[in-house]
Amino acid sequence: MAKQTKALDNPGSKKTLEKLSNIFSDISSHEMLCELRSLSSTLTSRTATFGSVLYKYRDVSKLEDHVGNFTEEIVEEMINSNIIFSRIATIDMPNTPPGTNVEQLKSEHLLMTGMEKAKFLSACSVLLARILCKIPAFENLKKQIPVHIPHEYSQKMSTRSEVFPLPIMFFNESKHEDCMGIMDSYENQLTRLFENAFGNIDALRRYGVPVGGDQLTRVRLQEAKNIRSLAVTPERRYDDLHPIVCEMWHSKQDFLEKCYKKFFGEKHSSSQGTLAHFKTILHRTDVNGKVKGRFKPHFELLMLVGECMVQEQFLEFLNMESFDSQPTHPMTKDVDDPENQRDNLMKLIQEFMKHYGYGQVDCPTPKKDEADKICIITREGQNIQIELVPTNKQSDELYNYSVQLCQWYLHLNELHDTAKEGDLNRTILNCQYSLPFFFSHSKLSKYLVENIDYVLKCKYLLSPLQRMRVLEGSYVNINGGQGQNVESDLTQEHSVCNQKMLIKSLGANKSENAIKRVTGAAETISNICEKFDESLNIKPKSGSHSRPLNESDQKLVSRTLRRLRPFRFTPGRKCPGFSNIDSVPVIFEKLPDMHARINQIISRLTKGLHVNIDENDNDSEVE
């Protein structure tokens, strides 16, 4: 399975770089800008990207402050790919599509069925049980919780993956002609590989090769394939490159981005109990709400705060006064029974999930208006009139904020655990359950479309063989071992970082052949350097704000939450900056809109039409 993402460096032509280096060393910023504008007109196939960088730094004062960034960004993009070999899929599997009538597919087919929901909730209950067992009163139950959630492919997904980098390609993915160049390059390389291995390309014609990337990659390569749909030969139509899917790490990254856009609000750091407040008291200056530039610190902060909030939910649910006290909930007596300890623990977790609405994001219950009204009985003669009068019951903004944040945290934890275990069945369930979260951000969300596209292909459109290749290709296991899988596009991002460092080390006067040679050896060079550093006990460089979150940070968050009691419903309690947040991502009244939008996306995807998305929903790559 070919994985393709963007690297952020491109040498351009040698003459252009020589001119640029002369410009940078001899003239002022204003003259530099004028000269570069005139120089951009001489660049033929690279003018679009080059011009966009010039427009970004059109303000001379801004250019003077960011000359270092300018010299890096003026170097254009190039394409880097990996090829991943299957660990599970074999040619013995059926390769006939199911023949689904796509005109009958509706939103109900994309959301979970009862059996699928039961499997999903079972996995979520294990994740919640792990958090519960960190409370001292339940530590003795830790042995009842599996370290790894088992699935039918556990053994095969714990084996080491075979991942090989493909040669670098000097193309600009934002142009259709270059996208077709990328696809042509894939076809040529695959044809050569199959001819060398089998003597012909019959297997390539019969089984094809799935292609994966981020959201923009999938859309652009699919558009390039549509342009060639009337070509005469299979190679020119790119029939061998099918299907083209979006990868899981970019979906998880965008999920985290949407979470911070909804719950962070750095301007409201004084609002106690919010993410911005905890970021301030923990001194996490590397967290600024821009997830796609700093994924790890944002992920770690949410995982810490989310876990502490779930523990606080348990304390409130079990009627515990402190973290070290004993629970007084009646169901905890059954948990102490040694014969049915695990079953009773799961019953307790299920009751807890039902109480706080876990697992009900895709099917929220309607609000009962009668609960917000009181009865007034009046007598007029012998007639009795009963009127329902609104009580003007006030909501608890902090409660709503905290409950919904826990919903986002648990699903992010589920995405993370699924990737580590390489659980292919949970992958589809996660995509289905992600739909309401993305819709709650915007009905034009890009990754709402991508998750629908992924579910459509894996459940209804692909053959069993192709389905398995797509699912297992979403994860790789670099070193082998259970629970050691990662998303394949995350591995690609690491590969890009290694190549960027080598490209920069070549200096300004570098040729395309030099770049191809050095990037082809990037992984080997990286491994050699790591082993060398280990042998000399040289620690890797770390940023000034790379201090990991520790136990003292967790205790500070827990003490703050225990003081605030966010899960004790208090009518009228405010949470400045987050007054419009409900306790669920999508309220019951919005469900018809969500189903209508999903139906619209299904209709357009199955017909191969363009789906309207929010162009301002930035999808830039992680550096």
C-alpha positions in Angstrom: 0.0 0.0 0.0 1.5 3.3 -1.0 1.4 6.1 1.5 2.1 9.6 0.2 2.5 12.9 2.1 4.1 16.2 1.6 7.6 17.2 2.6 8.2 20.8 3.2 11.4 21.3 1.2 12.1 21.4 -2.5 15.3 22.5 -4.2 13.8 24.1 -7.2 16.3 24.5 -10.0 20.0 25.0 -9.3 20.1 28.3 -11.1 17.2 29.7 -9.2 18.8 28.8 -5.9 22.1 30.4 -6.9 20.2 33.6 -7.8 18.4 33.4 -4.4 21.6 33.0 -2.4 23.1 36.0 -4.2 20.0 38.1 -3.5 19.9 37.2 0.2 23.5 38.1 0.8 23.8 41.4 -1.1 20.7 43.5 -0.9 18.1 44.9 1.5 14.8 43.3 2.3 12.9 45.8 0.1 15.1 45.2 -2.9 15.0 41.4 -2.1 11.2 41.5 -2.4 11.2 43.4 -5.7 13.9 41.1 -7.2 12.1 38.0 -6.1 8.9 39.2 -7.6 10.5 39.7 -11.0 12.4 36.4 -10.6 9.1 34.5 -10.0 7.9 35.3 -13.5 10.7 33.1 -14.9 9.7 30.0 -13.0 7.4 28.0 -15.2 5.8 25.1 -13.4 6.7 26.4 -9.9 5.3 29.9 -10.2 2.1 29.3 -8.2 3.7 28.1 -5.0 6.6 30.6 -5.3 4.1 33.4 -5.8 2.1 32.3 -2.7 5.2 32.7 -0.5 5.8 36.1 -2.0 2.2 37.1 -1.2 2.6 35.9 2.4 5.6 38.2 2.9 4.3 41.1 0.8 4.7 43.4 3.8 8.4 44.4 3.9 8.4 44.9 7.7 7.1 41.4 8.1 9.8 40.1 5.7 12.6 41.8 7.6 11.4 40.1 10.8 11.1 36.6 9.2 13.9 36.4 6.7 15.0 33.0 8.1 11.5 31.6 7.6 11.2 33.2 4.2 14.4 31.5 2.9 12.9 28.1 4.0 9.4 28.6 2.7 10.7 29.8 -0.7 11.8 26.2 -1.3 8.9 24.4 -2.7 7.2 21.2 -1.9 8.1 17.7 -3.0 6.4 14.4 -2.6 7.6 11.5 -0.4 6.0 8.1 -0.3 6.4 4.8 1.5 5.2 1.3 0.4 3.8 -1.0 3.0 3.5 -4.8 2.6 0.5 -6.7 3.9 0.6 -8.7 7.1 -2.9 -10.2 7.0 -4.4 -9.9 3.4 -3.7 -12.8 1.1 -4.7 -13.5 -2.5 -7.0 -16.4 -1.2 -9.5 -13.8 0.0 -12.5 -13.0 -2.2 -11.8 -10.0 -4.5 -15.4 -9.4 -5.7 -17.1 -6.2 -4.6 -20.3 -6.8 -2.7 -22.5 -5.2 -5.4 -24.2 -2.8 -3.0 -26.9 -0.6 -4.4 -25.4 2.8 -3.6 -28.7 4.6 -4.3 -30.2 2.9 -1.2 -27.4 3.9 1.2 -28.6 6.4 3.8 -27.3 7.9 7.0 -28.7 5.0 9.0 -26.2 2.7 7.2 -23.3 4.8 8.3 -24.2 5.0 12.0 -23.8 2.1 14.3 -26.2 -0.8 14.6 -27.1 -2.3 17.9 -24.4 -5.0 17.7 -21.7 -2.5 16.6 -22.6 -0.2 19.4 -22.3 -3.1 21.9 -18.8 -3.8 20.6 -17.8 -0.2 20.8 -19.1 0.3 24.3 -17.3 -2.8 25.5 -14.0 -1.3 24.4 -14.9 2.0 26.0 -15.8 0.3 29.3 -12.3 -1.2 29.4 -10.7 2.2 29.0 -12.9 3.6 31.7 -12.2 0.7 34.0 -8.4 1.3 33.6 -9.0 4.9 34.9 -11.2 3.6 37.8 -8.5 1.2 38.9 -6.1 4.1 39.4 -8.2 5.2 42.4 -6.7 3.5 45.5 -10.0 1.9 46.6 -10.1 0.0 43.3 -6.5 -0.8 42.7 -7.0 -4.5 43.6 -9.3 -4.8 40.6 -6.5 -3.9 38.1 -5.8 -7.6 37.4 -9.4 -7.9 36.1 -8.8 -5.5 33.3 -6.9 -6.6 30.2 -3.7 -4.8 29.4 -4.4 -5.2 25.6 -8.0 -5.3 24.3 -8.0 -8.6 22.3 -9.2 -8.8 18.8 -9.1 -11.4 16.0 -6.0 -10.0 14.4 -4.0 -9.3 17.6 -1.2 -11.8 16.8 -0.7 -10.8 13.2 -0.8 -7.0 14.0 1.9 -7.6 16.6 4.4 -8.7 13.9 6.9 -6.3 12.4 5.8 -4.3 9.4 7.8 -4.1 6.2 7.9 -0.4 5.2 10.1 0.8 2.3 10.5 4.4 1.1 9.9 5.2 -2.5 12.2 7.6 -4.5 11.5 11.3 -3.9 9.3 13.1 -6.5 9.7 16.7 -7.5 6.0 17.6 -7.9 3.7 20.2 -6.5 0.6 18.5 -5.2 -1.6 21.6 -5.5 -1.5 21.3 -9.3 -3.5 18.7 -11.3 -0.8 18.2 -13.8 1.7 17.4 -11.0 -0.8 15.1 -9.3 -1.1 13.1 -12.6 2.7 13.1 -12.6 2.6 11.5 -9.1 0.2 8.9 -10.2 2.2 8.2 -13.4 5.3 7.7 -11.2 3.4 5.3 -8.9 2.3 3.3 -12.0 5.8 3.2 -13.4 7.4 2.1 -10.2 4.8 -0.6 -9.5 5.0 -1.9 -13.0 8.7 -2.3 -12.7 8.4 -4.0 -9.3 5.8 -6.5 -10.5 7.7 -7.3 -13.7 10.9 -7.9 -11.7 9.1 -10.1 -9.1 6.7 -12.1 -11.3 7.8 -11.4 -14.9 4.5 -9.7 -15.8 1.9 -7.3 -14.3 -1.1 -9.7 -14.2 -1.2 -9.6 -10.4 -1.1 -5.8 -10.4 -4.0 -5.7 -12.9 -6.0 -8.1 -10.8 -5.4 -6.8 -7.3 -4.2 -3.2 -7.7 -2.6 -1.2 -4.9 -4.5 1.0 -2.3 -3.2 4.5 -1.9 -3.5 6.6 1.3 -2.7 10.1 2.4 -4.2 13.1 4.2 -7.4 14.7 3.2 -6.0 17.0 0.6 -4.0 14.1 -0.9 -7.0 11.9 -1.2 -9.1 14.6 -2.9 -6.3 15.8 -5.3 -5.3 12.3 -6.4 -8.9 11.3 -6.8 -9.4 14.4 -9.0 -6.4 13.4 -11.1 -7.8 10.0 -11.5 -11.1 11.4 -12.6 -9.4 13.6 -15.2 -7.8 10.4 -16.8 -11.0 8.4 -16.6 -11.5 8.3 -20.4 -7.9 7.3 -21.2 -7.4 4.2 -23.4 -5.1 2.1 -21.3 -5.4 0.9 -17.7 -2.1 2.6 -16.8 -3.3 5.9 -18.1 -6.6 5.6 -16.2 -4.7 4.6 -13.0 -6.9 1.5 -12.7 -4.1 -0.1 -10.6 -4.3 2.6 -7.9 -7.5 1.9 -6.1 -8.9 2.8 -3.6 -7.6 6.1 -2.5 -8.3 6.7 1.2 -7.6 9.1 4.0 -5.3 7.9 6.8 -6.1 7.6 10.5 -3.5 9.9 12.1 -4.6 12.9 10.2 -8.2 12.2 11.2 -7.1 11.9 14.8 -5.1 15.1 14.5 -8.1 17.0 13.1 -10.3 15.6 15.9 -7.9 17.0 18.5 -7.8 20.3 16.6 -11.6 20.5 16.7 -11.6 19.7 20.4 -9.3 22.6 21.2 -11.2 25.0 19.0 -14.3 24.2 21.0 -13.0 23.9 24.6 -9.7 25.8 24.7 -10.4 29.5 24.4 -7.1 30.9 25.6 -8.7 34.3 26.2 -10.8 32.7 29.0 -7.9 31.2 31.0 -9.5 32.7 34.1 -12.5 30.3 33.8 -11.7 27.7 36.3 -12.1 24.1 35.2 -11.4 24.7 31.5 -8.5 23.5 29.4 -7.1 27.0 29.2 -7.1 27.3 33.0 -5.3 24.0 33.5 -2.8 25.0 30.8 -2.1 28.2 32.8 -1.7 26.6 36.2 0.5 23.8 34.7 2.7 26.3 32.9 2.3 24.6 29.6 3.5 27.4 27.4 3.9 25.1 24.4 0.1 24.8 24.3 -1.5 27.5 22.2 -4.5 25.9 20.6 -2.8 25.3 17.3 -2.7 21.5 17.3 -1.3 21.0 13.8 1.9 22.7 14.7 2.4 21.1 18.1 0.4 17.9 18.3 2.2 16.2 21.2 1.9 18.8 23.9 -1.8 19.4 23.1 -2.5 15.7 23.1 -0.7 15.2 26.4 -2.6 18.0 28.1 -6.0 16.8 27.0 -5.2 13.2 28.0 -4.1 14.4 31.5 -7.0 16.7 32.1 -9.5 14.3 30.6 -8.3 11.4 32.8 -8.6 13.6 35.9 -12.1 14.7 34.9 -13.2 11.1 34.4 -11.7 10.2 37.9 -13.7 13.2 39.3 -16.8 11.7 37.6 -16.2 8.4 39.4 -15.7 10.2 42.7 -19.0 12.0 42.3 -20.8 8.9 41.0 -19.5 6.6 43.8 -20.2 9.2 46.5 -16.6 9.5 47.5 -15.4 12.6 49.4 -11.8 12.4 48.4 -9.5 10.4 46.2 -8.3 8.2 49.1 -11.7 7.6 50.7 -14.0 4.6 50.3 -17.0 4.5 47.9 -20.5 4.4 49.3 -22.4 3.6 46.2 -24.5 0.4 46.7 -23.2 -1.3 43.5 -19.6 -1.3 44.9 -20.6 -4.0 47.4 -21.2 -6.4 44.5 -17.7 -5.6 43.1 -16.1 -7.0 46.2 -17.6 -10.4 45.5 -14.5 -12.5 44.4 -16.5 -14.9 42.3 -18.1 -12.5 39.9 -15.8 -9.6 40.4 -15.1 -8.8 36.8 -18.8 -9.0 35.7 -19.9 -6.8 38.6 -17.1 -4.3 37.8 -18.4 -4.1 34.2 -21.9 -3.6 35.4 -20.7 -0.8 37.5 -18.9 0.8 34.6 -22.0 0.4 32.4 -24.2 2.1 34.9 -21.6 4.9 35.1 -21.6 5.3 31.3 -25.4 5.4 31.2 -25.4 8.0 34.0 -23.1 10.4 32.1 -24.3 9.6 28.6 -21.2 7.8 27.3 -21.8 6.0 24.0 -24.9 8.1 23.3 -23.3 10.8 21.2 -24.8 9.5 18.0 -28.3 9.1 19.5 -28.9 11.7 22.2 -32.2 11.7 24.1 -34.7 14.6 23.7 -35.0 17.1 26.5 -38.1 16.6 28.6 -39.9 19.9 28.7 -42.2 18.6 31.4 -39.3 18.3 33.8 -38.8 22.1 33.5 -42.4 22.9 34.4 -44.5 22.8 37.6 -48.2 22.2 38.0 -50.5 25.0 39.2 -54.0 24.0 40.2 -56.8 26.6 40.3 -60.5 26.3 41.1 -63.2 28.1 39.3 -66.4 27.1 40.9 -66.5 23.3 40.7 -64.0 23.1 37.7 -60.3 22.3 38.4 -57.8 23.6 35.9 -54.2 22.2 35.7 -51.6 24.4 34.0 -48.0 23.7 33.3 -45.9 26.8 33.9 -42.1 27.0 33.1 -39.9 27.1 36.1 -37.1 29.0 34.3 -34.7 26.4 35.4 -31.1 27.5 34.8 -28.5 25.2 33.3 -25.1 24.5 34.8 -22.5 25.8 32.2 -19.5 24.2 33.9 -21.3 20.9 34.2 -22.2 20.9 30.5 -18.6 21.9 29.6 -17.0 19.2 31.7 -19.4 16.4 30.6 -18.9 17.1 26.9 -15.2 17.5 27.2 -15.1 14.0 28.8 -17.0 12.7 25.8 -14.3 14.1 23.5 -11.5 12.8 25.7 -12.9 9.2 25.8 -13.2 9.0 22.1 -9.7 10.4 21.5 -8.5 7.8 24.0 -10.3 5.2 22.0 -8.7 6.3 18.8 -5.3 6.2 20.4 -5.8 2.7 21.9 -7.2 1.4 18.6 -4.1 2.5 16.8 -1.8 0.9 19.3 -3.6 -2.4 19.2 -4.1 -2.3 15.4 -7.7 -3.3 15.9 -9.2 -3.2 12.4 -12.8 -3.7 13.5 -12.7 -0.9 16.0 -11.2 1.3 13.3 -14.5 1.4 11.3 -16.5 1.8 14.5 -14.4 4.8 15.5 -15.0 6.4 12.2 -18.7 5.9 12.6 -18.8 7.3 16.1 -16.6 10.3 15.0 -19.3 11.7 12.7 -21.3 13.6 15.3 -18.2 15.1 16.8 -17.0 16.5 13.4 -20.6 17.6 12.5 -20.8 19.5 15.8 -17.9 21.6 14.7 -19.3 22.3 11.3 -21.5 20.6 8.8 -18.8 21.5 6.2 -16.0 19.8 8.2 -13.4 18.1 5.9 -12.9 15.1 8.0 -16.6 14.5 8.4 -16.4 13.8 4.6 -13.3 11.7 5.0 -14.7 9.5 7.7 -17.9 8.9 5.7 -15.8 8.0 2.7 -13.7 5.6 4.7 -16.8 3.8 6.2 -18.5 3.7 2.8 -15.5 2.0 1.2 -14.8 -0.4 4.0 -18.3 -1.5 4.7 -20.2 -1.4 1.4 -18.0 -0.8 -1.7 -14.8 -2.8 -1.4 -14.2 -6.5 -1.8 -13.1 -8.4 1.4 -9.5 -8.5 0.1 -9.4 -4.7 -0.7 -11.1 -3.9 2.6 -8.5 -5.9 4.6 -5.7 -4.2 2.7 -7.1 -0.7 3.4 -7.7 -1.5 7.1 -4.3 -3.1 7.9 -2.5 -0.5 5.8 -3.8 2.2 8.2 -1.3 0.9 10.8 2.3 -0.1 10.9 4.4 -1.8 13.6 8.0 -0.7 13.1 9.7 -2.8 15.7 7.1 -5.5 16.4 5.3 -6.4 19.6 1.7 -6.2 20.9 0.4 -2.7 21.4 3.2 -1.2 19.4 1.3 -0.2 16.2 1.1 3.4 15.1 -0.8 5.1 12.3 1.0 4.6 9.0 0.8 8.3 8.1 2.5 9.2 11.4 5.4 7.0 10.4 5.5 8.9 7.1 5.6 12.2 9.0 8.7 11.0 10.9 10.3 9.9 7.6 9.7 13.4 6.2 11.4 15.0 9.2 14.5 12.9 8.7 14.6 13.8 5.0 14.2 17.5 5.7 17.2 17.5 7.9 19.4 15.9 5.3 18.1 18.2 2.5 19.0 21.2 4.6 22.5 19.8 5.3 23.2 19.8 1.6 23.3 23.5 1.5 22.0 25.8 -1.3 23.8 24.4 -4.4 22.2 20.9 -4.3 21.1 19.0 -7.4 18.0 16.8 -7.8 20.1 13.7 -8.0 21.9 14.6 -4.7 18.5 15.0 -3.0 17.2 11.7 -4.4 20.3 9.9 -3.2 20.4 11.4 0.3 16.6 11.0 0.9 16.8 7.5 -0.3 19.2 6.7 2.6 17.4 8.9 5.2 16.1 6.0 7.2 19.4 4.2 7.3 21.3 7.4 8.3 18.7 8.1 11.0 19.1 4.6 12.5 22.9 4.9 12.4 22.8 8.2 14.2 20.5 6.9 16.8 22.7 3.9 17.6 25.8 6.1 17.7 24.1 8.5 20.1 23.0 5.6 22.3 26.5 4.1 22.4 27.9 7.5 23.6 24.9 8.2 26.0 24.1 11.4 24.0 20.5 12.5 24.8 18.4 13.9 22.0 17.9 17.7 21.9 14.8 18.9 23.6 12.9 22.2 23.5 12.7 24.6 26.4 9.1 23.4 27.1 9.4 19.7 26.6 9.1 18.8 30.3 6.7 15.9 30.5 3.5 16.0 32.5 4.1 14.1 35.7 2.3 12.8 38.8 2.5 16.2 40.6 0.7 17.8 37.7 -2.0 15.2 37.8 -2.5 15.8 41.6 -2.8 19.5 41.0 -5.5 19.0 38.4 -7.3 16.5 40.6 -7.3 18.8 43.6 -8.6 21.7 41.5 -11.5 19.6 40.2 -12.3 18.2 43.6 -12.6 21.8 44.9 -14.8 22.9 41.9 -17.0 19.8 41.8 -17.9 20.3 38.2 -20.0 17.1 38.0 -22.3 18.1 40.9 -25.1 19.8 39.0 -25.5 23.4 40.3 -28.2 25.4 38.5 -27.1 28.8 37.4 -23.3 28.1 37.6 -21.4 30.0 34.9 -18.4 29.1 32.8 -17.4 32.4 31.1 -16.7 32.0 27.4 -18.5 28.7 27.1 -22.1 29.5 27.7 -23.4 27.9 24.5 -22.0 24.4 25.2 -24.4 21.6 25.8 -23.6 18.3 27.6 -23.5 16.5 24.3 -21.8 17.4 21.0 -25.1 17.2 18.9 -28.4 17.8 20.7 -31.5 15.9 19.8 -33.0 18.8 17.8 -30.0 18.8 15.5 -30.1 15.2 14.6 -32.3 15.7 11.4 -29.8 18.2 10.2 -26.9 15.8 10.8 -28.7 13.0 9.0 -29.6 15.3 6.0 -25.9 16.3 5.7 -24.7 12.7 5.9 -27.2 11.7 3.2 -26.0 14.6 1.0 -22.3 13.5 1.4 -23.2 9.9 0.7 -25.0 10.8 -2.5 -22.2 12.9 -3.8 -19.4 10.5 -2.9 -21.1 7.5 -4.5 -21.6 9.5 -7.7 -18.0 10.7 -7.7 -19.0 14.4 -7.3 -17.3 17.1 -5.4 -18.5 17.6 -1.8 -18.7 21.2 -0.4 -16.4 21.7 2.5 -15.1 24.6 4.6 -12.0 25.9 2.8 -11.1 27.8 6.0 -10.9 24.6 7.9 -7.1 24.5 7.7 -5.5 21.2 6.9 -1.8 22.1 6.9 0.8 19.4 7.5 2.6 19.0 10.8 6.2 20.1 10.6 
